[in-house]
Amino acid sequence: MENEVYEKDYREEFRERNNRTEGRDFLDTLMDIGFFQKYQEEMDKIPKRVVPKEKADYEYLLEECDAYIRQYGGRIRGEVDYQKWQATINLYLEHFEFCDREALTLLKEIAERAENVTFSMKHGQLRMSVFIGYFDEVY
């Protein structure tokens, strides 16, 4: 019996989509006139509060991610940022592996409790960034 292989390469299609100037001109104009800076200044004027559930999620995930990173000999950095009004947990490893029930459960909990997760390369290591809202505007 033959192996079944499905393979597609979307790199060129992705580059073409992202290189189109449609929309970029508009964003460039907004940047040139200082729209994003003004928007950030106005957002910074709105009082913020800590969301108890998000704080609990951050603390729980920080503890669980710390145990995971300790097991594999990596590095972790958690930060609650009062200027950007967000919380992040960054894990650094040579590779990430979720191969047993405990690790897969952690991955599932991260997906359920975080607002987003990004994998990238930083200083020759894989970085998993876990973003948690932590704060909310007070109206």
N, C-alpha and C positions, 0 to 999 in steps of 0.2 A: 504494500500500500504506500502511496506517495504522501509526502508531507504536504500539508495545506499551508500556503503562504499568501498573505495579503500584504501588499506593499504599495504605498503611494508616497510621492515626494511633493509636498506643497510649498517648498521654500521659495521657488520662483514666483508662484501665484501670490504668495504672501507679500514678497518684495514689491511686486507690481501693484498690488492693492494699496500698500502703504506709501508708495512713491507717487501716487496720483496727487496732483495739486488741488483737487477738489476738496474744499474744506480747510486745507492748510492755509490758503490765503486769508480766509476769514479769521482763523486762530492767530495767524501772524499779525493781522490788523488789531485784534483784541489785545495782544501782547504789546504792540507798539504804542497803543493809546493808554496803556497802564490799567486796563480793565481788571486783570487778575490781581494786581497789587491792591487796587481800590476795593475789590470784592473781599480780599483777605483782611484788609483793614476794617471793613464794616463787620465781617464775621467775628473778628477779635473783640469788637465792642459788646457782643452779646454775652451775657454772663453764662457760665457753664457750671454744671454740677456732675458729680460722680454718680454713675448709674450703679446701684448696688449689685444687680445681677451681673453686669459686665465686670465689675471689680472682682466678684467672686469667681467668675470664669477665668479672669486673668490669673488670680492667685492659684487656682486649681491647676490650670494648664502650665504655669510656671513651675510648680512643684513636680508635676508629672513629666514635663519635658526635661527638667533637671535630672530626674531619675533615669530617663531614657539616654540622655547625653552622657551621664556618668558611666552607664553600662558599656557604651561604645567608645569612650575616651575622647569625646569631642569638647566643644566649648559652647557656652550659652551666655546670652546677654538679654536681660529683660529690662524694659524701661517704660515708666509712666511719664509721658512728656506733657508738661503743663504749658508749653508754648504752642505745640502743635495739637494739643488736646486729643491725645491718643495713647494707646499702650501697644507695645510690640514685644515679641519674644523672638530672638534670632538664635537659631541653632546652627552650629558649624561642624561639619563632619566630612571625611573623605567620601563617604557614600551614606545614603539612608536606606535602611532595610526594615520592612515591617513584615516579618515572616512568621510570627507566632500570634496566638490569640491576644496576648497582652499588648503587644506592639500594634496590632491591627485595631484593637479597642482604643488605644491612644489616638491613632490616626482618625478614627471615627469621631472621637470626642473633640479633636481639634476642628474637624469639619463642622461639627454641630455648634461649637461655642465661639468660633472665630468669625470675623467678618470676611476675611480673605486670607489665603495662604499663597506665598510665592516661593518658588525654588529658583535660585540663581547661583552664579559662581562669584566668589569674592576671595581674593588672595589665595587662589589655587584650591579652595575648598568649596564644597557645596554648602549653600546657605538656605535654610528654610526659615522664612519670615512669616510669623503669625501676627496678624493685625487684629486688635480688639478695640472697639470704639471707646469704651470706658467712660466717656463723657457725653453729655447731652446738653443742648442749649436750654436755658431757662427763659420761658416767654411769659 
